[in-house]
Amino acid sequence: MCSSDLGAYGVASGIYRVFVFGGILLVIADRFLLLGLLMAAACAVAWLAVPAWGFVAYLATSPKLERHRLRAVAVSFAGIAGVLALLLLVPFPHHFRAPGIVRSARWTELYNGASGEVAAVMARPGQAVSAGQTLLALRNPELEQQALAANAALAEADARLRHALQDAVPNVVPLQSLRDSILKNIARIQRDKEALVVRSPHPGVWVLPEPEGLVGRWLPQGSSLGLLVDTSGFQFEATVRQEDGDQLFASPILASEARLHGQAGRAVLLENLRKIPAEQRQLPSAALGWQAKGPIATTGRDPDGRQAAEAFFEVHGRIRAPGDVALLHGRSGEARFKLPSEPLLPRWIRALRQLLQKRYKV
């Protein structure tokens, strides 16, 4: 093995050692902060102070440099200055990523407003429907019986009220109250009968999982009847970590794009970005959480899997995609936000401060 290979191995092994010991220090500091601080100080002395002192002593006292010590010092400090200048002054491309979900610009979750048996499916799920178009027709014989009974009660109340106006005036007020309550009951029954017809509130595509066997099924009030998705426009809702929050709001976003799972080779552009400054806890979709194999940690207290373990920020952007990219409501992906170029050292220092503040509140 040549000397250059040995040198590269030495540098790579040193970097690897720093990452391994850094992870160990974080784990220990999470449980025993004082012990972690002491170990971090010992590592700083062993990895920084001692090598730096040895290097300075070598430049100052080594007999090997007796004849060209000045040149060695100049070259060494020029190299250090060059590295610092590279890290401090030279801007490098800068971006961050955020997982997210595709949402239709307008969508509605459909429910039936009254209990009933599905009599007919009037529209085909998966096809486009117009506003006000009938999707389902339900029937409920009990509502017909309730309507007949309510109308009979109203006729009886009217007859008693007419009799009271002639012969028993003191009974007029109670009978009038009874008649008003019957009218309210009739109005409720009429609303329930109208709710047996499920209509589209706006144009879109009716998405209904498992439509087979729907006819003849009894649906309690409030049963889910799928989604009505307007396919005229879609947006991407990205969930940005708190660590990237300062970059999100402090720096201008020069460009943004997203790649959707299943078609990661094609990028879609995100336009008209809207940043929501308030911290969020509820994920836009359970597909982003751990329970659905998503990238965002969730708590175990939410059965829907949408309660994030840590607060996040949301960014919404309108999607402009090529024709061969399938835009589906609920499809997940990852956004990439390009920021102004920035030197590396300030980024590393900011990331370290955010890490310490997040984990140890310092």
C-alpha positions in Angstrom: 0.0 0.0 0.0 1.5 3.3 -1.1 1.8 6.3 1.2 -1.1 8.2 -0.4 -3.4 5.3 0.3 -2.2 5.2 3.9 -2.8 9.0 4.2 -6.3 8.7 2.8 -7.0 5.8 5.2 -5.7 7.8 8.1 -8.0 10.8 7.3 -11.0 8.7 6.7 -10.5 6.7 9.9 -10.2 9.9 11.9 -13.4 11.2 10.5 -15.1 7.9 11.2 -13.9 7.9 14.8 -15.2 11.4 15.3 -18.7 10.4 14.1 -18.7 7.2 16.2 -17.6 8.9 19.4 -19.9 11.8 18.8 -22.9 9.4 18.7 -21.7 7.7 21.8 -21.4 11.1 23.6 -24.9 12.1 22.6 -26.4 8.9 24.0 -24.5 9.2 27.3 -25.3 12.9 27.6 -29.0 12.2 27.1 -28.9 10.1 30.3 -26.1 11.6 32.2 -25.4 15.2 31.1 -22.5 15.9 33.4 -20.7 12.7 32.4 -21.3 13.5 28.8 -19.8 17.0 29.2 -16.7 15.6 30.9 -16.2 13.0 28.1 -16.7 15.7 25.5 -14.1 17.9 27.2 -11.7 14.9 27.3 -12.2 14.2 23.6 -11.7 17.8 22.7 -8.4 17.8 24.6 -7.3 14.5 23.0 -8.4 15.2 19.5 -7.8 19.0 19.2 -5.6 20.4 21.9 -3.0 17.7 22.0 -2.5 17.3 18.2 -2.4 21.1 17.8 0.2 21.4 20.5 2.2 18.6 19.1 2.1 20.1 15.6 3.2 23.5 16.9 6.0 21.9 18.9 7.1 20.0 15.8 7.3 23.1 13.7 9.2 25.0 16.5 11.7 22.4 17.7 12.0 19.5 15.3 15.6 19.0 14.1 14.3 17.8 10.7 13.1 21.3 9.9 16.3 23.1 11.0 17.3 24.1 7.5 13.8 25.1 6.2 11.8 25.8 9.3 10.5 29.2 8.1 9.2 27.6 4.9 7.5 24.8 6.8 5.8 27.3 9.1 4.7 29.4 6.2 3.3 26.5 4.2 1.5 25.1 7.3 -0.2 28.3 8.2 -1.0 29.0 4.6 -2.7 25.6 4.4 -4.6 26.2 7.6 -5.6 29.7 6.3 -6.7 28.2 3.0 -8.9 25.6 4.7 -10.5 28.3 6.9 -11.0 30.6 4.0 -12.7 27.7 2.0 -15.0 27.0 4.9 -15.7 30.6 5.9 -15.7 32.5 2.6 -16.5 30.2 -0.3 -20.3 29.7 -0.8 -21.5 26.2 -1.5 -24.9 25.2 -2.8 -27.5 25.0 0.0 -30.8 23.2 0.2 -33.0 21.2 2.6 -35.6 18.5 2.0 -39.0 17.9 3.5 -41.4 15.0 3.2 -45.0 15.8 2.1 -48.2 14.8 0.5 -50.1 15.7 -2.7 -53.4 17.3 -2.1 -56.1 18.4 -4.4 -56.8 22.1 -4.3 -60.4 21.2 -3.4 -61.6 18.0 -2.0 -64.5 16.8 0.2 -65.0 13.8 2.3 -68.5 12.5 1.7 -70.9 11.2 4.3 -74.6 10.3 4.3 -76.8 12.6 6.2 -79.4 10.0 7.2 -79.4 6.3 7.8 -80.7 4.1 5.1 -80.3 1.2 2.7 -78.5 1.8 -0.5 -81.1 1.6 -3.3 -79.0 2.5 -6.2 -75.5 3.8 -7.2 -76.2 6.6 -9.6 -72.6 7.5 -10.5 -69.7 5.3 -11.2 -66.8 5.6 -8.7 -63.6 6.7 -10.3 -65.3 8.8 -13.0 -65.7 12.6 -13.1 -69.0 14.0 -11.8 -70.5 17.5 -12.0 -71.7 19.7 -9.1 -75.1 18.6 -7.8 -75.0 15.2 -9.6 -76.7 12.3 -7.6 -74.1 9.8 -6.4 -76.2 7.5 -4.2 -79.9 7.0 -3.5 -80.9 5.4 -0.2 -84.3 4.3 1.2 -85.5 4.2 4.7 -89.1 2.9 5.3 -89.0 4.1 8.9 -88.8 7.7 7.7 -92.0 7.2 5.7 -93.8 5.9 8.7 -92.5 8.7 10.8 -93.7 11.2 8.2 -97.2 9.7 8.2 -97.4 9.7 12.0 -96.1 13.3 12.2 -98.7 14.5 9.6 -101.5 12.7 11.5 -100.3 14.3 14.7 -100.3 17.7 13.0 -103.9 17.2 11.7 -105.0 16.3 15.2 -103.2 19.3 16.8 -104.9 21.6 14.2 -108.3 20.1 15.0 -107.8 20.5 18.8 -106.5 24.0 18.3 -109.7 25.0 16.3 -111.9 23.5 19.1 -109.9 25.4 21.8 -110.3 28.7 20.0 -114.1 28.2 20.3 -114.7 26.5 23.6 -111.4 26.2 25.6 -109.4 29.4 25.2 -106.9 28.5 28.1 -105.8 25.5 26.1 -104.7 27.5 23.1 -101.2 28.3 24.3 -100.2 24.7 25.1 -101.7 23.4 21.9 -99.9 26.0 19.9 -96.6 24.9 21.5 -97.5 21.3 20.7 -98.2 22.2 17.1 -94.8 24.1 16.8 -92.9 21.0 18.1 -94.8 18.8 15.6 -93.8 21.1 12.7 -90.2 21.0 13.8 -90.4 17.2 13.8 -91.9 17.2 10.3 -89.1 19.6 9.1 -86.5 17.2 10.5 -88.0 14.2 8.9 -88.1 16.1 5.6 -84.4 17.0 5.9 -83.6 13.3 6.6 -85.6 12.2 3.5 -83.7 14.7 1.4 -80.4 13.5 2.8 -81.2 10.0 1.5 -80.0 11.3 -1.8 -76.3 11.9 -1.8 -75.2 14.6 -4.3 -71.8 15.9 -5.4 -71.1 19.3 -3.7 -68.7 20.3 -6.5 -67.2 18.9 -9.7 -64.5 16.2 -9.3 -63.8 12.5 -9.3 -65.6 10.3 -6.8 -63.1 8.1 -5.1 -64.8 5.2 -3.3 -62.8 2.3 -2.0 -64.5 -1.1 -2.4 -67.7 0.0 -4.2 -68.7 -3.7 -4.8 -71.7 -4.9 -2.9 -72.8 -1.4 -2.0 -76.3 -1.8 -3.2 -78.5 -3.3 -0.4 -76.1 -2.3 2.3 -77.4 -0.5 5.4 -75.4 2.7 6.1 -75.7 4.3 9.5 -75.8 8.1 9.5 -72.3 9.6 9.0 -70.9 6.6 7.1 -67.9 7.5 5.0 -68.7 7.5 1.3 -65.2 8.2 0.0 -63.7 11.4 -1.4 -64.7 13.8 -4.0 -61.5 15.1 -5.5 -61.3 18.1 -7.8 -58.6 17.2 -10.3 -58.3 20.7 -11.8 -55.4 21.6 -9.5 -53.1 20.0 -7.0 -50.7 21.3 -4.3 -47.9 19.7 -2.3 -48.0 20.0 1.5 -44.5 19.7 2.9 -43.7 19.1 6.5 -40.5 21.0 7.5 -38.5 20.0 10.6 -37.9 22.6 13.3 -34.1 22.4 12.6 -34.9 23.8 9.1 -37.4 26.3 10.3 -35.0 29.2 10.6 -33.8 28.7 7.0 -37.4 28.4 5.8 -38.4 31.8 7.2 -35.1 33.7 7.3 -33.8 32.9 3.8 -35.5 33.3 0.5 -36.4 30.1 -1.4 -34.8 30.3 -4.8 -36.4 27.2 -6.3 -38.5 24.3 -5.1 -39.4 20.9 -6.5 -40.8 17.6 -5.4 -40.3 14.0 -6.4 -43.2 11.6 -5.8 -42.8 8.1 -4.6 -43.1 5.7 -7.5 -41.9 8.3 -10.0 -38.8 9.7 -8.3 -37.0 10.1 -11.6 -39.3 12.9 -12.6 -39.4 16.2 -10.7 -42.5 18.4 -10.4 -42.1 22.1 -9.8 -43.7 23.9 -6.8 -44.9 27.4 -7.3 -46.6 30.1 -5.3 -45.2 28.8 -2.0 -47.2 29.6 1.1 -45.3 29.2 4.4 -47.4 28.6 7.5 -45.5 30.1 10.5 -47.4 28.3 13.3 -46.0 25.1 14.6 -48.1 22.0 13.6 -48.6 18.7 15.4 -51.1 17.0 13.2 -49.7 15.5 10.0 -51.5 16.2 6.7 -51.7 12.4 6.2 -51.1 9.3 8.2 -49.0 8.1 5.2 -46.2 10.4 6.5 -46.0 8.8 10.0 -44.2 5.8 11.3 -47.3 3.6 11.5 -47.6 3.8 7.7 -43.8 3.4 7.2 -43.4 7.1 6.7 -40.4 9.2 7.6 -41.9 11.3 10.5 -41.9 10.0 14.1 -45.4 9.8 15.6 -46.7 9.3 19.1 -48.3 6.1 20.2 -51.3 7.9 21.6 -53.0 8.7 18.3 -54.8 5.6 16.8 -54.9 7.4 13.4 -51.1 7.8 13.4 -51.2 11.5 12.5 -49.9 13.0 15.8 -46.2 13.9 15.3 -43.8 13.4 18.1 -42.2 16.8 17.3 -43.7 20.0 16.1 -43.1 21.0 12.5 -43.9 23.7 10.0 -45.9 23.4 6.8 -45.2 24.8 3.3 -47.8 24.5 0.6 -47.0 24.9 -3.1 -49.0 24.6 -6.3 -47.7 21.7 -8.4 -46.7 22.2 -12.1 -46.0 18.7 -13.4 -45.2 17.1 -16.8 -48.1 15.1 -18.3 -46.6 11.7 -17.5 -46.5 12.3 -13.7 -49.6 10.9 -12.0 -51.0 13.4 -9.6 -53.1 11.5 -7.1 -54.7 12.9 -4.0 -52.8 11.5 -1.0 -49.6 10.5 -2.9 -46.5 11.0 -0.8 -43.1 12.4 -1.9 -40.3 14.7 -0.9 -39.8 18.3 -1.6 -36.4 20.0 -2.2 -36.0 23.7 -1.4 -33.0 25.6 -2.8 -31.6 28.4 -0.7 -28.9 31.0 -1.4 -25.4 29.6 -1.4 -23.6 29.7 2.0 -20.2 28.8 3.4 -20.0 25.4 5.1 -18.6 26.5 8.6 -21.5 28.8 9.5 -23.9 26.0 8.6 -22.1 23.5 10.7 -22.0 25.8 13.7 -25.7 26.6 13.3 -26.5 22.8 13.1 -24.5 22.2 16.3 -26.2 25.0 18.2 -29.6 23.7 17.0 -28.7 20.2 18.2 -27.6 21.3 21.6 -30.7 23.5 22.0 -33.1 20.8 20.9 -31.6 18.0 23.1 -30.3 19.9 26.1 -32.1 23.3 25.9 -28.8 25.2 26.0 
